[in-house]
Amino acid sequence: MSAIIYRKSIICTAFYPFNNRSVNSSMEAIKNLQNVQKVYLDVSINKTPNEVIDILKEEPDVLILTGEAGSRDYVSIEYVAINHYHATIPDNDGVVITNSKIKEDGNLAYFSNIDVYELCDHLQKLGFNIRVSLSAGSYICNLSYYVALNYVNEHKLKTKVIFVHFPIIENDNEEIMKNIVSFLS
């Protein structure tokens, strides 16, 4: 009798470049990952929510959303997504929306359903400059994270969801992503 080996389905997302930049660190971080499905998201308040929901309709075991946090010099594992959108720059469609809810009747916040502290500890022990963050911001990254966690909760999916912010192009970004995927596999 042969054993059945179950491999988790993992989807990793990254964002296209935005704000007149030619590259996005999240794209660089996931581009060479193996054994995962990679999806590139628009930087768009109107398109991104539907793109995230379409991914979750596939009911992956794990969804690793990634983005770029240009003001940080370390990788951040985001613990919480808030029901708030506030853009200080236009998205790639030229849209700027300030001080609004993502979902009018939605929860104020959702927390990752992955133990982000355990993951962070694991990566720090491997020597990576990484921290748990309590703010995914209020732009498209937080929007995608909130939409994902809201959808998982409303539809009672078993999908584990996490968001990882990368600083602007760092040499370790790709290696960190490989270790995150390995840890969550």
Backbone as CSV, one residue per row, in Angstrom:
resi,resn,N_x,N_y,N_z,CA_x,CA_y,CA_z,C_x,C_y,C_z
1,MET,0.854,-1.170,0.000,0.000,0.000,0.000,0.902,1.236,0.000
2,SER,0.648,2.143,-0.904,1.475,3.358,-0.965,0.825,4.476,-0.159
3,ALA,1.678,5.291,0.425,1.193,6.417,1.230,0.809,7.575,0.324
4,ILE,-0.235,8.246,0.714,-0.651,9.443,-0.022,0.035,10.630,0.625
5,ILE,0.751,11.376,-0.183,1.453,12.565,0.322,0.652,13.792,-0.078
6,TYR,0.269,14.546,0.936,-0.496,15.766,0.675,0.445,16.958,0.712
7,ARG,0.433,17.736,-0.321,1.238,18.943,-0.379,0.290,20.132,-0.240
8,LYS,0.598,21.008,0.693,-0.237,22.192,0.890,-0.226,23.058,-0.358
9,SER,-1.378,23.625,-0.655,-1.434,24.593,-1.754,-1.141,25.973,-1.162
10,ILE,-0.105,26.585,-1.690,0.331,27.895,-1.212,0.312,28.874,-2.378
11,ILE,-0.346,29.989,-2.140,-0.356,31.072,-3.133,0.367,32.261,-2.523
12,CYS,1.313,32.789,-3.270,2.046,33.996,-2.862,1.697,35.121,-3.827
13,THR,1.388,36.265,-3.260,1.096,37.419,-4.102,2.169,38.480,-3.923
14,ALA,2.280,39.310,-4.925,3.156,40.482,-4.885,2.449,41.571,-5.685
15,PHE,2.863,42.783,-5.458,2.264,43.905,-6.179,3.146,44.364,-7.330
16,TYR,2.475,44.840,-8.373,3.193,45.501,-9.459,3.806,46.794,-8.920
17,PRO,4.799,47.336,-9.628,5.383,48.614,-9.190,4.332,49.720,-9.151
18,PHE,4.578,50.705,-8.308,3.657,51.832,-8.161,4.460,53.093,-7.862
19,ASN,3.767,54.216,-7.850,4.379,55.510,-7.514,5.580,55.816,-8.409
20,ASN,5.418,55.533,-9.706,6.433,55.828,-10.729,7.736,55.061,-10.544
21,ARG,7.690,53.936,-9.837,8.881,53.100,-9.681,8.845,51.987,-10.717
22,SER,9.985,51.444,-11.053,10.057,50.402,-12.075,10.063,48.996,-11.490
23,VAL,10.189,48.891,-10.182,10.249,47.580,-9.545,9.531,47.655,-8.200
24,ASN,9.047,46.515,-7.749,8.444,46.415,-6.426,9.181,45.290,-5.693
25,SER,9.638,45.564,-4.500,10.407,44.576,-3.735,9.664,43.265,-3.549
26,SER,8.357,43.334,-3.441,7.587,42.098,-3.253,7.686,41.191,-4.479
27,MET,7.718,41.780,-5.670,7.871,40.980,-6.895,9.223,40.275,-6.898
28,GLU,10.233,41.005,-6.486,11.574,40.430,-6.436,11.649,39.309,-5.406
29,ALA,10.947,39.467,-4.299,11.000,38.477,-3.220,10.383,37.146,-3.611
30,ILE,9.351,37.160,-4.462,8.669,35.894,-4.783,9.023,35.330,-6.153
31,LYS,9.743,36.070,-6.972,9.889,35.683,-8.379,10.504,34.305,-8.607
32,ASN,11.396,33.854,-7.743,12.053,32.564,-7.950,11.564,31.464,-7.019
33,LEU,10.464,31.694,-6.323,9.932,30.663,-5.428,9.477,29.451,-6.225
34,GLN,9.688,28.275,-5.651,9.278,27.017,-6.270,8.110,26.434,-5.484
35,ASN,7.299,25.628,-6.116,6.203,24.884,-5.482,5.127,25.772,-4.865
36,VAL,4.975,26.961,-5.379,3.890,27.854,-4.980,3.295,28.461,-6.240
37,GLN,2.055,28.873,-6.126,1.444,29.634,-7.215,1.711,31.102,-6.938
38,LYS,2.177,31.832,-7.939,2.471,33.252,-7.783,1.423,34.064,-8.532
39,VAL,0.909,35.096,-7.851,-0.085,35.973,-8.453,0.370,37.407,-8.221
40,TYR,0.332,38.198,-9.277,0.727,39.598,-9.174,-0.531,40.460,-9.160
41,LEU,-0.601,41.328,-8.155,-1.787,42.141,-7.930,-1.579,43.570,-8.430
42,ASP,-2.673,44.141,-8.904,-2.657,45.553,-9.278,-2.598,46.417,-8.027
43,VAL,-1.975,47.554,-8.144,-1.997,48.545,-7.066,-3.192,49.438,-7.378
44,SER,-4.372,48.964,-6.969,-5.621,49.612,-7.357,-6.698,49.366,-6.307
45,ILE,-7.231,50.433,-5.770,-8.295,50.283,-4.775,-9.527,49.616,-5.381
46,ASN,-9.724,49.771,-6.679,-10.897,49.187,-7.322,-10.680,47.746,-7.788
47,LYS,-9.458,47.374,-8.166,-9.201,46.034,-8.707,-8.702,45.039,-7.658
48,THR,-7.855,45.501,-6.744,-7.200,44.595,-5.801,-8.179,43.756,-4.976
49,PRO,-9.236,44.327,-4.409,-10.145,43.474,-3.616,-10.692,42.278,-4.394
50,ASN,-11.114,42.493,-5.632,-11.645,41.386,-6.441,-10.567,40.373,-6.789
51,GLU,-9.348,40.846,-7.017,-8.243,39.927,-7.306,-7.979,39.017,-6.104
52,VAL,-8.009,39.589,-4.909,-7.777,38.802,-3.689,-8.912,37.798,-3.477
53,ILE,-10.126,38.224,-3.662,-11.276,37.322,-3.508,-11.219,36.184,-4.520
54,ASP,-10.835,36.488,-5.764,-10.709,35.435,-6.782,-9.685,34.383,-6.355
55,ILE,-8.593,34.814,-5.746,-7.581,33.873,-5.239,-8.191,32.991,-4.162
56,LEU,-8.909,33.606,-3.232,-9.467,32.847,-2.104,-10.591,31.909,-2.521
57,LYS,-11.228,32.175,-3.636,-12.244,31.246,-4.140,-11.637,29.888,-4.485
58,GLU,-10.319,29.854,-4.711,-9.607,28.594,-4.961,-9.368,27.832,-3.663
59,GLU,-9.622,28.471,-2.519,-9.432,27.897,-1.187,-8.047,27.266,-0.990
60,PRO,-7.004,28.073,-1.185,-5.661,27.536,-0.929,-5.499,27.247,0.562
61,ASP,-4.539,26.417,0.898,-4.240,26.168,2.303,-3.620,27.399,2.947
62,VAL,-2.752,28.063,2.190,-2.033,29.226,2.701,-2.022,30.321,1.641
63,LEU,-2.281,31.543,2.068,-2.146,32.719,1.207,-1.137,33.649,1.860
64,ILE,-0.023,33.865,1.174,1.011,34.774,1.656,0.971,36.016,0.770
65,LEU,0.415,37.075,1.314,0.381,38.355,0.619,1.688,39.077,0.917
66,THR,2.276,39.718,-0.079,3.500,40.482,0.162,3.386,41.861,-0.451
67,GLY,4.118,42.785,0.122,4.128,44.149,-0.377,5.420,44.838,0.009
68,GLU,5.488,46.096,-0.356,6.687,46.898,-0.131,6.398,47.996,0.877
69,ALA,7.264,48.114,1.862,7.181,49.198,2.849,8.469,50.007,2.733
70,GLY,8.417,51.020,1.920,9.607,51.800,1.597,10.238,52.523,2.764
71,SER,9.470,52.776,3.806,10.017,53.521,4.944,10.681,52.610,5.977
72,ARG,10.648,51.314,5.755,11.230,50.370,6.720,12.547,49.813,6.187
73,ASP,13.440,49.498,7.103,14.712,48.893,6.700,14.810,47.447,7.181
74,TYR,13.682,46.827,7.431,13.601,45.447,7.891,12.319,44.838,7.313
75,VAL,12.257,43.523,7.308,11.064,42.816,6.844,10.063,42.782,7.992
76,SER,8.797,42.983,7.668,7.736,43.005,8.675,6.714,41.918,8.389
77,ILE,6.416,41.127,9.418,5.296,40.193,9.337,4.130,40.906,9.998
78,GLU,3.112,41.167,9.230,1.981,41.957,9.722,1.020,41.074,10.511
79,TYR,0.670,41.544,11.694,-0.227,40.801,12.571,-1.690,41.205,12.381
80,VAL,-1.932,42.459,12.027,-3.305,42.967,12.006,-3.588,43.756,10.728
81,ALA,-4.815,43.627,10.252,-5.324,44.438,9.137,-6.503,45.244,9.666
82,ILE,-6.527,46.520,9.360,-7.586,47.382,9.883,-8.570,47.782,8.784
83,ASN,-9.782,48.077,9.191,-10.843,48.488,8.279,-10.740,49.994,8.034
84,HIS,-9.651,50.387,7.409,-9.410,51.808,7.152,-8.551,51.941,5.908
85,TYR,-8.932,52.861,5.037,-8.158,53.149,3.830,-7.880,54.641,3.795
86,HIS,-6.611,54.970,3.632,-6.218,56.378,3.540,-4.975,56.455,2.654
87,ALA,-5.157,56.969,1.465,-4.050,57.069,0.517,-3.460,58.474,0.528
88,THR,-2.142,58.523,0.571,-1.461,59.813,0.440,-0.874,59.972,-0.950
89,ILE,-0.894,58.880,-1.726,-0.466,58.917,-3.128,-1.527,58.195,-3.957
90,PRO,-1.627,58.517,-5.239,-2.616,57.818,-6.067,-2.220,56.363,-6.297
91,ASP,-3.239,55.508,-6.508,-2.941,54.147,-6.915,-2.576,54.169,-8.403
92,ASN,-2.362,53.019,-8.991,-1.938,52.991,-10.400,-3.044,53.374,-11.378
93,ASP,-4.254,53.568,-10.887,-5.354,54.073,-11.717,-5.542,55.575,-11.518
94,GLY,-4.707,56.183,-10.674,-4.806,57.612,-10.403,-5.803,57.964,-9.317
95,VAL,-6.320,56.965,-8.611,-7.349,57.199,-7.599,-6.701,57.492,-6.240
96,VAL,-7.225,58.516,-5.573,-6.825,58.830,-4.201,-8.090,58.906,-3.365
97,ILE,-8.187,58.041,-2.380,-9.315,58.062,-1.447,-8.724,58.208,-0.060
98,THR,-9.317,59.092,0.722,-8.772,59.319,2.062,-9.813,59.038,3.135
99,ASN,-9.303,58.616,4.283,-10.090,58.466,5.498,-11.441,57.774,5.283
100,SER,-11.385,56.534,4.798,-12.637,55.802,4.562,-12.504,54.367,5.058
101,LYS,-13.649,53.733,5.260,-13.660,52.330,5.644,-13.499,51.473,4.384
102,ILE,-12.872,50.339,4.563,-12.769,49.373,3.475,-14.119,48.693,3.280
103,LYS,-14.743,48.305,4.401,-16.064,47.673,4.370,-16.925,48.380,5.411
104,GLU,-17.949,49.036,4.950,-18.768,49.896,5.805,-19.268,49.191,7.058
105,ASP,-19.750,47.968,6.919,-20.281,47.250,8.076,-19.314,46.163,8.567
106,GLY,-18.042,46.292,8.200,-17.052,45.276,8.541,-16.457,45.427,9.929
107,ASN,-15.799,44.372,10.374,-15.078,44.426,11.642,-14.038,45.539,11.598
108,LEU,-13.715,46.084,12.755,-12.698,47.134,12.821,-11.330,46.608,12.421
109,ALA,-11.049,45.352,12.738,-9.746,44.767,12.425,-9.850,43.250,12.410
110,TYR,-8.879,42.634,11.767,-8.705,41.184,11.793,-7.241,40.904,12.092
111,PHE,-7.001,39.831,12.837,-5.642,39.399,13.130,-5.319,38.182,12.273
112,SER,-4.063,38.052,11.908,-3.642,36.898,11.124,-4.028,35.615,11.847
113,ASN,-4.378,34.602,11.086,-4.697,33.303,11.664,-3.477,32.376,11.641
114,ILE,-2.315,32.967,11.505,-1.022,32.281,11.601,-0.312,32.854,12.816
115,ASP,0.422,32.033,13.531,1.183,32.522,14.684,2.379,33.325,14.171
116,VAL,2.183,34.612,14.013,3.222,35.474,13.441,4.437,35.585,14.352
117,TYR,4.243,35.477,15.648,5.369,35.560,16.582,6.259,34.320,16.470
118,GLU,5.652,33.164,16.315,6.432,31.938,16.137,7.222,32.001,14.828
119,LEU,6.574,32.448,13.761,7.243,32.585,12.469,8.396,33.577,12.559
120,CYS,8.152,34.708,13.192,9.188,35.729,13.339,10.374,35.192,14.140
121,ASP,10.095,34.512,15.247,11.164,33.923,16.060,12.004,32.949,15.226
122,HIS,11.322,32.116,14.448,12.011,31.147,13.593,12.956,31.863,12.624
123,LEU,12.482,32.905,11.978,13.297,33.623,10.991,14.426,34.418,11.644
124,GLN,14.169,34.969,12.817,15.233,35.673,13.539,16.345,34.711,13.933
125,LYS,15.993,33.496,14.333,17.003,32.489,14.687,17.860,32.107,13.487
126,LEU,17.320,32.286,12.291,18.088,32.027,11.072,18.945,33.236,10.686
127,GLY,18.827,34.323,11.467,19.677,35.499,11.252,19.069,36.609,10.424
128,PHE,17.776,36.535,10.141,17.150,37.565,9.315,16.689,38.759,10.150
129,ASN,16.766,39.942,9.544,16.314,41.194,10.162,14.815,41.318,9.906
130,ILE,14.037,40.788,10.820,12.595,40.690,10.634,11.897,40.959,11.951
131,ARG,10.719,41.573,11.885,9.955,41.911,13.085,8.468,41.718,12.829
132,VAL,7.738,41.506,13.917,6.282,41.531,13.839,5.861,42.993,13.843
133,SER,4.912,43.328,12.994,4.401,44.691,12.908,2.912,44.694,13.238
134,LEU,2.484,45.744,13.876,1.065,45.902,14.199,0.370,46.898,13.284
135,SER,1.035,47.246,12.164,0.416,48.166,11.219,0.820,47.845,9.790
136,ALA,-0.144,47.371,9.030,0.075,47.127,7.604,-0.151,48.403,6.802
137,GLY,-0.271,49.528,7.515,-0.484,50.812,6.847,-1.955,51.058,6.577
138,SER,-2.206,51.934,5.638,-3.601,52.236,5.283,-3.769,52.353,3.762
139,TYR,-2.838,51.779,3.045,-2.862,51.847,1.579,-3.259,50.467,1.030
140,ILE,-2.833,50.136,-0.139,-3.269,48.931,-0.844,-2.851,47.638,-0.119
141,CYS,-1.705,47.639,0.539,-1.273,46.436,1.272,-2.288,46.080,2.355
142,ASN,-2.610,47.047,3.192,-3.607,46.810,4.238,-4.961,46.449,3.619
143,LEU,-5.323,47.098,2.540,-6.579,46.791,1.843,-6.624,45.312,1.458
144,SER,-5.569,44.818,0.829,-5.558,43.416,0.394,-5.613,42.464,1.588
145,TYR,-4.900,42.806,2.654,-4.866,41.969,3.859,-6.235,41.941,4.538
146,TYR,-6.852,43.114,4.669,-8.177,43.188,5.298,-9.201,42.398,4.475
147,VAL,-9.195,42.600,3.169,-10.151,41.893,2.299,-9.958,40.385,2.427
148,ALA,-8.709,39.928,2.456,-8.437,38.493,2.563,-8.937,37.930,3.888
149,LEU,-8.577,38.565,4.987,-8.988,38.056,6.298,-10.503,38.144,6.487
150,ASN,-11.110,39.200,5.971,-12.563,39.336,6.036,-13.241,38.201,5.260
151,TYR,-12.759,37.921,4.061,-13.350,36.871,3.225,-13.195,35.499,3.895
152,VAL,-12.004,35.229,4.416,-11.763,33.952,5.088,-12.710,33.795,6.281
153,ASN,-12.881,34.857,7.051,-13.775,34.803,8.210,-15.237,34.671,7.808
154,GLU,-15.674,35.476,6.860,-17.085,35.430,6.447,-17.465,34.088,5.817
155,HIS,-16.526,33.480,5.082,-16.818,32.225,4.384,-16.313,30.998,5.144
156,LYS,-15.802,31.242,6.348,-15.345,30.163,7.226,-14.362,29.218,6.523
157,LEU,-13.422,29.829,5.789,-12.397,29.053,5.098,-11.302,28.638,6.077
158,LYS,-10.617,27.578,5.750,-9.484,27.116,6.559,-8.174,27.745,6.099
159,THR,-8.218,28.553,5.081,-7.016,29.187,4.528,-6.301,30.021,5.584
160,LYS,-5.006,29.777,5.731,-4.163,30.576,6.606,-3.671,31.776,5.789
161,VAL,-3.750,32.971,6.388,-3.403,34.197,5.664,-2.380,35.000,6.455
162,ILE,-1.399,35.489,5.739,-0.377,36.337,6.349,0.036,37.405,5.343
163,PHE,0.505,38.523,5.863,1.039,39.585,4.998,2.462,39.882,5.434
164,VAL,3.360,39.960,4.446,4.768,40.251,4.706,5.160,41.500,3.919
165,HIS,5.686,42.489,4.633,6.180,43.720,4.011,7.694,43.651,3.866
166,PHE,8.173,43.983,2.685,9.611,44.017,2.422,10.078,45.452,2.258
167,PRO,11.294,45.744,2.752,11.855,47.070,2.491,12.225,47.165,1.009
168,ILE,12.505,48.350,0.559,12.924,48.515,-0.836,14.188,47.691,-1.055
169,ILE,14.132,46.879,-2.059,15.155,45.921,-2.486,16.273,45.672,-1.476
170,GLU,16.174,44.519,-0.868,17.210,44.029,0.051,17.660,42.673,-0.478
171,ASN,18.892,42.342,-0.252,19.426,41.077,-0.753,18.769,39.864,-0.116
172,ASP,18.287,39.982,1.118,17.724,38.837,1.835,16.260,38.557,1.511
173,ASN,15.568,39.457,0.814,14.124,39.308,0.618,13.737,37.949,0.047
174,GLU,14.421,37.521,-0.984,14.088,36.252,-1.637,14.349,35.075,-0.700
175,GLU,15.454,35.101,0.020,15.790,34.022,0.953,14.786,33.960,2.108
176,ILE,14.345,35.110,2.577,13.334,35.149,3.643,12.039,34.506,3.160
177,MET,11.617,34.834,1.942,10.380,34.247,1.411,10.494,32.741,1.294
178,LYS,11.641,32.239,0.864,11.831,30.788,0.765,11.660,30.151,2.143
179,ASN,12.175,30.793,3.164,12.068,30.257,4.523,10.656,30.371,5.076
180,ILE,9.925,31.429,4.721,8.522,31.553,5.138,7.694,30.434,4.510
181,VAL,7.873,30.213,3.212,7.140,29.146,2.538,7.476,27.799,3.163
182,SER,8.747,27.557,3.418,9.163,26.296,4.049,8.519,26.126,5.427
183,PHE,8.503,27.179,6.212,7.920,27.125,7.550,6.422,26.826,7.502
184,LEU,5.729,27.403,6.528,4.270,27.242,6.445,3.852,25.999,5.650
185,SER,4.804,25.294,5.068,4.484,24.088,4.270,4.252,22.885,5.162
